[in-house]
């Protein structure tokens, strides 16, 4: 059975069909999904939309890499 993220019903986030399929596959396989990109590209908004659709609380943990 394919689990869905509920993104298709989101009022605050418009996801492409490919992105919705990717999220739904990760959920169905019960595997993590790494989302990466430049600041401001909507990674946190995606996570918040999924959390909202699932009725879950989003915990945000910002990680910063500094080379020495």
PDB file as gemmi writes it, atoms N, CA and C in Angstrom:
CRYST1    1.000    1.000    1.000  90.00  90.00  90.00 P 1                      
ATOM      1  N   UNK A   1       0.842  -1.184   0.000  1.00  0.00           N  
ATOM      2  CA  UNK A   1       0.000   0.000   0.000  1.00  0.00           C  
ATOM      3  C   UNK A   1       0.886   1.245   0.000  1.00  0.00           C  
ATOM      4  N   UNK A   2       0.606   2.163  -0.869  1.00  0.00           N  
ATOM      5  CA  UNK A   2       1.387   3.389  -0.957  1.00  0.00           C  
ATOM      6  C   UNK A   2       0.860   4.402   0.041  1.00  0.00           C  
ATOM      7  N   UNK A   3       1.759   4.885   0.890  1.00  0.00           N  
ATOM      8  CA  UNK A   3       1.397   5.934   1.844  1.00  0.00           C  
ATOM      9  C   UNK A   3       1.543   7.275   1.137  1.00  0.00           C  
ATOM     10  N   UNK A   4       0.700   8.218   1.491  1.00  0.00           N  
ATOM     11  CA  UNK A   4       0.804   9.543   0.893  1.00  0.00           C  
ATOM     12  C   UNK A   4       1.104  10.572   1.959  1.00  0.00           C  
ATOM     13  N   UNK A   5       1.819  11.600   1.529  1.00  0.00           N  
ATOM     14  CA  UNK A   5       2.242  12.661   2.432  1.00  0.00           C  
ATOM     15  C   UNK A   5       1.132  13.669   2.690  1.00  0.00           C  
ATOM     16  N   UNK A   6       0.155  13.727   1.811  1.00  0.00           N  
ATOM     17  CA  UNK A   6      -0.900  14.715   1.935  1.00  0.00           C  
ATOM     18  C   UNK A   6      -0.550  16.034   1.273  1.00  0.00           C  
ATOM     19  N   UNK A   7       0.592  16.095   0.587  1.00  0.00           N  
ATOM     20  CA  UNK A   7       0.998  17.347  -0.071  1.00  0.00           C  
ATOM     21  C   UNK A   7      -0.008  17.798  -1.127  1.00  0.00           C  
ATOM     22  N   UNK A   8      -0.703  16.841  -1.725  1.00  0.00           N  
ATOM     23  CA  UNK A   8      -1.659  17.201  -2.770  1.00  0.00           C  
ATOM     24  C   UNK A   8      -2.815  18.025  -2.228  1.00  0.00           C  
ATOM     25  N   UNK A   9      -3.029  17.984  -0.910  1.00  0.00           N  
ATOM     26  CA  UNK A   9      -4.110  18.748  -0.285  1.00  0.00           C  
ATOM     27  C   UNK A   9      -3.624  19.995   0.447  1.00  0.00           C  
ATOM     28  N   UNK A  10      -2.330  20.271   0.373  1.00  0.00           N  
ATOM     29  CA  UNK A  10      -1.758  21.400   1.108  1.00  0.00           C  
ATOM     30  C   UNK A  10      -2.246  22.730   0.536  1.00  0.00           C  
ATOM     31  N   UNK A  11      -2.622  23.615   1.452  1.00  0.00           N  
ATOM     32  CA  UNK A  11      -3.039  24.957   1.054  1.00  0.00           C  
ATOM     33  C   UNK A  11      -1.866  25.932   1.044  1.00  0.00           C  
ATOM     34  N   UNK A  12      -0.766  25.562   1.710  1.00  0.00           N  
ATOM     35  CA  UNK A  12       0.356  26.489   1.877  1.00  0.00           C  
ATOM     36  C   UNK A  12       1.569  26.137   1.035  1.00  0.00           C  
ATOM     37  N   UNK A  13       1.591  24.956   0.401  1.00  0.00           N  
ATOM     38  CA  UNK A  13       2.774  24.533  -0.351  1.00  0.00           C  
ATOM     39  C   UNK A  13       2.327  23.867  -1.636  1.00  0.00           C  
ATOM     40  N   UNK A  14       2.861  24.313  -2.746  1.00  0.00           N  
ATOM     41  CA  UNK A  14       2.542  23.717  -4.038  1.00  0.00           C  
ATOM     42  C   UNK A  14       3.755  22.912  -4.482  1.00  0.00           C  
ATOM     43  N   UNK A  15       3.598  21.586  -4.507  1.00  0.00           N  
ATOM     44  CA  UNK A  15       4.695  20.696  -4.877  1.00  0.00           C  
ATOM     45  C   UNK A  15       4.465  20.153  -6.277  1.00  0.00           C  
ATOM     46  N   UNK A  16       5.579  19.945  -6.983  1.00  0.00           N  
ATOM     47  CA  UNK A  16       5.481  19.343  -8.310  1.00  0.00           C  
ATOM     48  C   UNK A  16       5.064  17.882  -8.158  1.00  0.00           C  
ATOM     49  N   UNK A  17       4.568  17.304  -9.226  1.00  0.00           N  
ATOM     50  CA  UNK A  17       4.158  15.899  -9.192  1.00  0.00           C  
ATOM     51  C   UNK A  17       5.344  14.996  -8.874  1.00  0.00           C  
ATOM     52  N   UNK A  18       6.522  15.308  -9.439  1.00  0.00           N  
ATOM     53  CA  UNK A  18       7.716  14.507  -9.172  1.00  0.00           C  
ATOM     54  C   UNK A  18       8.113  14.571  -7.699  1.00  0.00           C  
ATOM     55  N   UNK A  19       8.021  15.748  -7.099  1.00  0.00           N  
ATOM     56  CA  UNK A  19       8.364  15.892  -5.687  1.00  0.00           C  
ATOM     57  C   UNK A  19       7.381  15.121  -4.820  1.00  0.00           C  
ATOM     58  N   UNK A  20       6.096  15.200  -5.124  1.00  0.00           N  
ATOM     59  CA  UNK A  20       5.096  14.458  -4.358  1.00  0.00           C  
ATOM     60  C   UNK A  20       5.347  12.953  -4.469  1.00  0.00           C  
ATOM     61  N   UNK A  21       5.677  12.468  -5.675  1.00  0.00           N  
ATOM     62  CA  UNK A  21       5.965  11.047  -5.850  1.00  0.00           C  
ATOM     63  C   UNK A  21       7.184  10.639  -5.028  1.00  0.00           C  
ATOM     64  N   UNK A  22       8.213  11.461  -5.037  1.00  0.00           N  
ATOM     65  CA  UNK A  22       9.440  11.160  -4.296  1.00  0.00           C  
ATOM     66  C   UNK A  22       9.165  11.068  -2.798  1.00  0.00           C  
ATOM     67  N   UNK A  23       8.426  12.033  -2.261  1.00  0.00           N  
ATOM     68  CA  UNK A  23       8.084  12.029  -0.838  1.00  0.00           C  
ATOM     69  C   UNK A  23       7.226  10.815  -0.506  1.00  0.00           C  
ATOM     70  N   UNK A  24       6.250  10.517  -1.339  1.00  0.00           N  
ATOM     71  CA  UNK A  24       5.372   9.373  -1.087  1.00  0.00           C  
ATOM     72  C   UNK A  24       6.127   8.048  -1.148  1.00  0.00           C  
ATOM     73  N   UNK A  25       7.092   7.924  -2.057  1.00  0.00           N  
ATOM     74  CA  UNK A  25       7.908   6.705  -2.139  1.00  0.00           C  
ATOM     75  C   UNK A  25       8.735   6.541  -0.872  1.00  0.00           C  
ATOM     76  N   UNK A  26       9.360   7.623  -0.415  1.00  0.00           N  
ATOM     77  CA  UNK A  26      10.153   7.562   0.811  1.00  0.00           C  
ATOM     78  C   UNK A  26       9.283   7.148   1.993  1.00  0.00           C  
ATOM     79  N   UNK A  27       8.081   7.669   2.060  1.00  0.00           N  
ATOM     80  CA  UNK A  27       7.171   7.313   3.149  1.00  0.00           C  
ATOM     81  C   UNK A  27       6.739   5.857   3.056  1.00  0.00           C  
ATOM     82  N   UNK A  28       6.424   5.396   1.862  1.00  0.00           N  
ATOM     83  CA  UNK A  28       5.996   4.011   1.666  1.00  0.00           C  
ATOM     84  C   UNK A  28       7.101   3.035   2.045  1.00  0.00           C  
ATOM     85  N   UNK A  29       8.341   3.366   1.665  1.00  0.00           N  
ATOM     86  CA  UNK A  29       9.482   2.504   1.977  1.00  0.00           C  
ATOM     87  C   UNK A  29       9.981   2.699   3.408  1.00  0.00           C  
ATOM     88  N   UNK A  30       9.400   3.698   4.089  1.00  0.00           N  
ATOM     89  CA  UNK A  30       9.821   4.049   5.452  1.00  0.00           C  
ATOM     90  C   UNK A  30      11.318   4.333   5.501  1.00  0.00           C  
ATOM     91  N   UNK A  31      11.769   5.127   4.533  1.00  0.00           N  
ATOM     92  CA  UNK A  31      13.173   5.523   4.424  1.00  0.00           C  
ATOM     93  C   UNK A  31      13.276   7.036   4.534  1.00  0.00           C  
ATOM     94  N   UNK A  32      14.390   7.519   5.058  1.00  0.00           N  
ATOM     95  CA  UNK A  32      14.569   8.977   5.124  1.00  0.00           C  
ATOM     96  C   UNK A  32      14.745   9.570   3.730  1.00  0.00           C  
ATOM     97  N   UNK A  33      14.440  10.838   3.629  1.00  0.00           N  
ATOM     98  CA  UNK A  33      14.598  11.557   2.370  1.00  0.00           C  
ATOM     99  C   UNK A  33      15.489  12.758   2.621  1.00  0.00           C  
ATOM    100  N   UNK A  34      16.652  12.786   1.988  1.00  0.00           N  
ATOM    101  CA  UNK A  34      17.567  13.912   2.126  1.00  0.00           C  
ATOM    102  C   UNK A  34      17.165  14.992   1.131  1.00  0.00           C  
ATOM    103  N   UNK A  35      16.878  16.164   1.647  1.00  0.00           N  
ATOM    104  CA  UNK A  35      16.522  17.301   0.801  1.00  0.00           C  
ATOM    105  C   UNK A  35      17.616  18.330   0.977  1.00  0.00           C  
ATOM    106  N   UNK A  36      18.303  18.653  -0.109  1.00  0.00           N  
ATOM    107  CA  UNK A  36      19.378  19.630   0.012  1.00  0.00           C  
ATOM    108  C   UNK A  36      19.243  20.687  -1.065  1.00  0.00           C  
ATOM    109  N   UNK A  37      19.827  21.837  -0.792  1.00  0.00           N  
ATOM    110  CA  UNK A  37      19.772  22.937  -1.736  1.00  0.00           C  
ATOM    111  C   UNK A  37      20.239  24.214  -1.084  1.00  0.00           C  
ATOM    112  N   UNK A  38      20.324  25.228  -1.859  1.00  0.00           N  
ATOM    113  CA  UNK A  38      20.779  26.530  -1.383  1.00  0.00           C  
ATOM    114  C   UNK A  38      19.759  27.105  -0.391  1.00  0.00           C  
ATOM    115  N   UNK A  39      20.232  28.004   0.483  1.00  0.00           N  
ATOM    116  CA  UNK A  39      19.307  28.663   1.409  1.00  0.00           C  
ATOM    117  C   UNK A  39      18.185  29.380   0.640  1.00  0.00           C  
ATOM    118  N   UNK A  40      16.985  29.273   1.171  1.00  0.00           N  
ATOM    119  CA  UNK A  40      15.860  29.982   0.568  1.00  0.00           C  
ATOM    120  C   UNK A  40      15.158  29.254  -0.553  1.00  0.00           C  
ATOM    121  N   UNK A  41      15.482  27.965  -0.757  1.00  0.00           N  
ATOM    122  CA  UNK A  41      14.858  27.239  -1.869  1.00  0.00           C  
ATOM    123  C   UNK A  41      13.602  26.468  -1.462  1.00  0.00           C  
ATOM    124  N   UNK A  42      13.243  26.502  -0.164  1.00  0.00           N  
ATOM    125  CA  UNK A  42      11.985  25.909   0.263  1.00  0.00           C  
ATOM    126  C   UNK A  42      12.087  24.565   0.955  1.00  0.00           C  
ATOM    127  N   UNK A  43      13.277  24.171   1.399  1.00  0.00           N  
ATOM    128  CA  UNK A  43      13.441  22.882   2.073  1.00  0.00           C  
ATOM    129  C   UNK A  43      12.629  22.819   3.364  1.00  0.00           C  
ATOM    130  N   UNK A  44      12.727  23.849   4.179  1.00  0.00           N  
ATOM    131  CA  UNK A  44      11.987  23.867   5.444  1.00  0.00           C  
ATOM    132  C   UNK A  44      10.488  23.991   5.184  1.00  0.00           C  
ATOM    133  N   UNK A  45      10.109  24.741   4.163  1.00  0.00           N  
ATOM    134  CA  UNK A  45       8.683  24.861   3.818  1.00  0.00           C  
ATOM    135  C   UNK A  45       8.112  23.508   3.401  1.00  0.00           C  
ATOM    136  N   UNK A  46       8.900  22.712   2.682  1.00  0.00           N  
ATOM    137  CA  UNK A  46       8.468  21.370   2.300  1.00  0.00           C  
ATOM    138  C   UNK A  46       8.256  20.518   3.546  1.00  0.00           C  
ATOM    139  N   UNK A  47       9.238  20.521   4.440  1.00  0.00           N  
ATOM    140  CA  UNK A  47       9.123  19.734   5.675  1.00  0.00           C  
ATOM    141  C   UNK A  47       7.925  20.177   6.498  1.00  0.00           C  
ATOM    142  N   UNK A  48       7.682  21.485   6.576  1.00  0.00           N  
ATOM    143  CA  UNK A  48       6.541  21.998   7.341  1.00  0.00           C  
ATOM    144  C   UNK A  48       5.228  21.576   6.694  1.00  0.00           C  
ATOM    145  N   UNK A  49       5.154  21.619   5.376  1.00  0.00           N  
ATOM    146  CA  UNK A  49       3.925  21.215   4.676  1.00  0.00           C  
ATOM    147  C   UNK A  49       3.630  19.737   4.907  1.00  0.00           C  
ATOM    148  N   UNK A  50       4.668  18.903   4.905  1.00  0.00           N  
ATOM    149  CA  UNK A  50       4.471  17.471   5.156  1.00  0.00           C  
ATOM    150  C   UNK A  50       4.013  17.254   6.593  1.00  0.00           C  
ATOM    151  N   UNK A  51       4.687  17.909   7.537  1.00  0.00           N  
ATOM    152  CA  UNK A  51       4.304  17.787   8.949  1.00  0.00           C  
ATOM    153  C   UNK A  51       2.860  18.229   9.163  1.00  0.00           C  
ATOM    154  N   UNK A  52       2.487  19.356   8.574  1.00  0.00           N  
ATOM    155  CA  UNK A  52       1.113  19.851   8.700  1.00  0.00           C  
ATOM    156  C   UNK A  52       0.111  18.848   8.132  1.00  0.00           C  
ATOM    157  N   UNK A  53       0.427  18.292   6.949  1.00  0.00           N  
ATOM    158  CA  UNK A  53      -0.484  17.354   6.302  1.00  0.00           C  
ATOM    159  C   UNK A  53      -0.651  16.076   7.116  1.00  0.00           C  
ATOM    160  N   UNK A  54       0.393  15.705   7.849  1.00  0.00           N  
ATOM    161  CA  UNK A  54       0.343  14.491   8.662  1.00  0.00           C  
ATOM    162  C   UNK A  54      -0.103  14.752  10.094  1.00  0.00           C  
ATOM    163  N   UNK A  55      -0.328  16.035  10.416  1.00  0.00           N  
ATOM    164  CA  UNK A  55      -0.739  16.386  11.769  1.00  0.00           C  
ATOM    165  C   UNK A  55       0.374  16.204  12.785  1.00  0.00           C  
ATOM    166  N   UNK A  56       1.606  16.410  12.350  1.00  0.00           N  
ATOM    167  CA  UNK A  56       2.777  16.230  13.212  1.00  0.00           C  
ATOM    168  C   UNK A  56       3.444  17.571  13.484  1.00  0.00           C  
ATOM    169  N   UNK A  57       4.247  17.615  14.551  1.00  0.00           N  
ATOM    170  CA  UNK A  57       5.020  18.802  14.882  1.00  0.00           C  
ATOM    171  C   UNK A  57       6.384  18.694  14.203  1.00  0.00           C  
ATOM    172  N   UNK A  58       6.810  19.759  13.571  1.00  0.00           N  
ATOM    173  CA  UNK A  58       8.117  19.784  12.908  1.00  0.00           C  
ATOM    174  C   UNK A  58       9.172  20.276  13.887  1.00  0.00           C  
ATOM    175  N   UNK A  59      10.217  19.487  14.032  1.00  0.00           N  
ATOM    176  CA  UNK A  59      11.364  19.899  14.834  1.00  0.00           C  
ATOM    177  C   UNK A  59      12.452  20.349  13.871  1.00  0.00           C  
ATOM    178  N   UNK A  60      12.912  21.576  14.022  1.00  0.00           N  
ATOM    179  CA  UNK A  60      13.936  22.124  13.128  1.00  0.00           C  
ATOM    180  C   UNK A  60      15.281  22.116  13.832  1.00  0.00           C  
ATOM    181  N   UNK A  61      16.263  21.547  13.171  1.00  0.00           N  
ATOM    182  CA  UNK A  61      17.617  21.470  13.701  1.00  0.00           C  
ATOM    183  C   UNK A  61      18.546  21.996  12.617  1.00  0.00           C  
ATOM    184  N   UNK A  62      18.990  23.230  12.757  1.00  0.00           N  
ATOM    185  CA  UNK A  62      19.873  23.848  11.780  1.00  0.00           C  
ATOM    186  C   UNK A  62      21.312  23.396  12.020  1.00  0.00           C  
ATOM    187  N   UNK A  63      21.950  22.949  10.973  1.00  0.00           N  
ATOM    188  CA  UNK A  63      23.332  22.482  11.058  1.00  0.00           C  
ATOM    189  C   UNK A  63      24.181  23.369  10.157  1.00  0.00           C  
ATOM    190  N   UNK A  64      25.263  23.830  10.697  1.00  0.00           N  
ATOM    191  CA  UNK A  64      26.154  24.707   9.943  1.00  0.00           C  
ATOM    192  C   UNK A  64      27.537  24.061   9.882  1.00  0.00           C  
ATOM    193  N   UNK A  65      28.108  23.998   8.712  1.00  0.00           N  
ATOM    194  CA  UNK A  65      29.429  23.427   8.531  1.00  0.00           C  
ATOM    195  C   UNK A  65      30.449  24.548   8.408  1.00  0.00           C  
ATOM    196  N   UNK A  66      31.459  24.465   9.212  1.00  0.00           N  
ATOM    197  CA  UNK A  66      32.558  25.436   9.138  1.00  0.00           C  
ATOM    198  C   UNK A  66      33.854  24.683   8.985  1.00  0.00           C  
ATOM    199  N   UNK A  67      34.593  24.978   7.930  1.00  0.00           N  
ATOM    200  CA  UNK A  67      35.900  24.342   7.764  1.00  0.00           C  
ATOM    201  C   UNK A  67      36.948  25.157   8.503  1.00  0.00           C  
ATOM    202  N   UNK A  68      37.937  24.475   9.035  1.00  0.00           N  
ATOM    203  CA  UNK A  68      38.967  25.187   9.793  1.00  0.00           C  
ATOM    204  C   UNK A  68      40.285  25.240   9.059  1.00  0.00           C  
TER     205      UNK A  68                                                      
END                                                                             
